[in-house]
């Protein structure tokens, strides 16, 4: 929706990029003959929300890896200092699975590439802001709702684009569509408050 900057230079944003740099190094050792860009990572969750909004941090990275069944990112840990100078650890969430929540079938096509080194085996993407918001509608805990509000407040999503994309995603969601649709209605009301400002 918006062409605003992505927050990859904040302490947490830089830690996320560093984690994927380490993962690229591991991929190059495991797959020395692989084509450049043959392994892809798609970032979701709190790390993605931070990169879009700088609104909140996360202690883990929720991401999907494609094209590298031997890669074991769950061992990755990045230590860094947050904006207050406090030590933090960023770990890989090995339990994350994007298929457990609603997700648009075109999320890969619409993801934004974060890493720009053409020589890397691993290319890192962040899912679109709409797809990130949609992924939060299944569980829709308070932090999920707050994440959607943060995306709206930063102008990353609009009620019309989110509603259209979510309804398309609900067409093939295997979870409770009625519950997700109810979550969408609440999220749309929240977003509209920011659009009216």
C-alpha positions in Angstrom: 0.0 0.0 0.0 2.7 2.5 1.0 6.2 3.1 -0.4 7.5 4.0 3.0 10.9 2.7 4.2 11.3 -0.7 5.7 12.9 -0.7 9.1 15.8 -3.0 8.5 18.4 -0.7 10.1 16.9 -0.6 13.6 18.7 -2.8 16.1 16.0 -5.5 15.7 15.7 -5.1 11.9 19.5 -5.5 11.5 19.4 -8.6 13.8 16.8 -10.2 11.5 18.9 -9.4 8.5 22.0 -10.8 10.3 20.1 -14.0 11.1 19.3 -14.6 7.4 22.9 -13.8 6.5 24.0 -16.6 8.8 21.4 -18.8 7.3 22.7 -18.0 3.8 26.2 -19.0 4.9 24.9 -22.3 6.1 23.0 -22.8 2.8 26.1 -22.2 0.8 27.9 -24.9 2.8 25.0 -27.4 2.4 24.3 -26.6 -1.2 27.5 -25.5 -2.9 26.2 -26.1 -6.4 22.8 -24.5 -5.9 21.7 -21.7 -8.1 21.7 -18.2 -6.7 18.3 -17.5 -5.2 17.2 -21.1 -5.2 16.4 -21.0 -1.5 13.8 -18.5 -0.4 12.7 -17.3 3.0 9.4 -15.5 3.7 9.2 -13.5 7.0 5.9 -13.3 8.9 5.0 -12.5 12.5 6.4 -9.9 14.9 9.7 -9.6 13.0 7.7 -8.6 9.9 5.5 -6.2 11.8 8.7 -4.5 13.2 10.2 -4.2 9.7 7.0 -2.6 8.4 6.2 -0.4 11.4 9.0 -0.3 14.0 6.0 -0.7 16.4 7.1 -3.7 18.4 9.9 -6.1 18.8 9.9 -9.9 18.8 12.3 -12.4 20.4 11.8 -14.8 17.5 11.5 -15.0 13.8 8.5 -16.6 12.1 9.5 -17.5 8.6 8.9 -20.1 5.9 11.9 -21.5 4.1 11.5 -23.0 0.6 14.0 -25.1 -1.4 16.3 -26.3 1.5 15.1 -29.3 3.3 18.5 -29.9 4.9 18.8 -26.4 6.4 18.3 -26.3 10.2 17.6 -22.6 11.1 16.3 -23.6 14.6 19.9 -23.5 15.9 20.3 -19.8 14.9 20.7 -17.2 17.6 21.6 -13.6 17.1 22.4 -11.4 20.1 22.1 -7.6 19.8 21.5 -4.5 21.8 18.0 -2.9 21.5 17.5 0.8 21.1 17.8 1.3 24.9 21.2 -0.5 24.9 19.7 -3.6 26.6 21.0 -7.0 25.4 18.5 -9.1 23.4 18.4 -12.5 21.8 16.7 -13.2 18.5 15.9 -16.9 17.9 14.2 -18.9 15.2 10.7 -20.1 15.9 10.9 -23.7 14.9 7.2 -24.3 15.5 6.0 -21.6 13.1 3.9 -22.9 10.1 2.2 -20.4 7.8 -0.4 -22.9 6.7 -2.0 -22.9 10.2 -3.7 -19.5 9.6 -5.4 -17.9 6.7 -3.1 -17.0 3.9 -3.6 -15.7 0.4 -2.4 -18.1 -2.3 -0.4 -15.4 -4.0 1.6 -14.4 -0.9 4.8 -15.5 -2.6 4.2 -13.4 -5.7 3.4 -10.3 -3.7 6.2 -10.6 -1.2 8.9 -7.9 -1.0 12.5 -8.9 -1.4 14.7 -7.7 1.5 18.1 -8.9 0.6 19.6 -7.6 -2.6 22.8 -9.6 -3.1 22.3 -11.5 -6.3 25.2 -13.9 -5.4 23.4 -15.3 -2.4 21.8 -18.7 -2.5 19.2 -17.5 0.0 16.9 -14.6 -1.0 14.9 -13.2 1.8 11.4 -11.7 1.4 8.9 -10.1 3.7 5.2 -11.0 3.0 3.1 -8.1 1.9 1.5 -6.0 4.7 -2.0 -7.3 3.7 -0.8 -10.9 3.8 0.8 -10.3 7.1 -2.4 -8.9 8.5 -4.4 -11.8 7.0 -2.1 -14.4 8.7 -3.1 -12.9 12.0 -6.8 -13.3 11.6 -6.9 -17.0 12.5 -5.7 -16.7 16.1 -6.4 -13.0 16.5 -5.0 -12.7 20.0 -4.6 -9.2 21.4 -1.0 -8.8 20.0 -2.3 -9.9 16.6 -5.0 -7.2 16.7 -2.4 -4.6 17.8 -0.1 -5.6 15.0 -2.9 -5.0 12.5 -3.6 -1.6 14.1 0.1 -0.8 13.8 0.1 -1.6 10.1 -2.9 0.6 9.6 -1.5 3.4 11.7 1.6 3.4 9.5 -0.5 3.4 6.3 0.7 0.0 5.3 -2.8 -1.5 4.9 -6.3 -0.1 4.1 -9.6 -1.6 5.0 -10.6 -2.0 1.4 -7.5 -3.8 0.3 -7.4 -6.0 3.4 -11.1 -7.0 3.1 -10.8 -7.9 -0.6 -7.6 -10.0 -0.1 -8.9 -11.7 3.1 -12.1 -12.7 1.4 -10.1 -14.3 -1.4 -7.9 -16.1 1.2 -10.9 -17.4 3.1 -12.0 -19.3 0.0 -9.3 -21.9 0.6 -8.7 -21.5 4.3 -9.0 -24.9 6.1 -9.6 -23.4 9.5 -12.7 -21.8 11.0 -13.7 -19.3 8.3 -16.6 -17.8 10.4 -14.2 -17.1 13.3 -11.6 -15.6 10.9 -14.3 -13.5 9.2 -15.4 -12.2 12.6 -11.8 -11.2 13.3 -11.6 -9.5 10.0 -14.7 -7.4 10.8 -13.1 -6.3 14.1 -9.9 -5.5 12.3 -11.7 -3.5 9.6 -13.4 -1.4 12.3 -10.0 -0.7 13.9 -8.4 0.2 10.5 -11.3 2.5 9.6 -10.5 4.6 12.7 -7.1 5.4 11.3 -8.5 6.1 7.9 -10.9 8.6 9.4 -8.1 10.6 11.1 
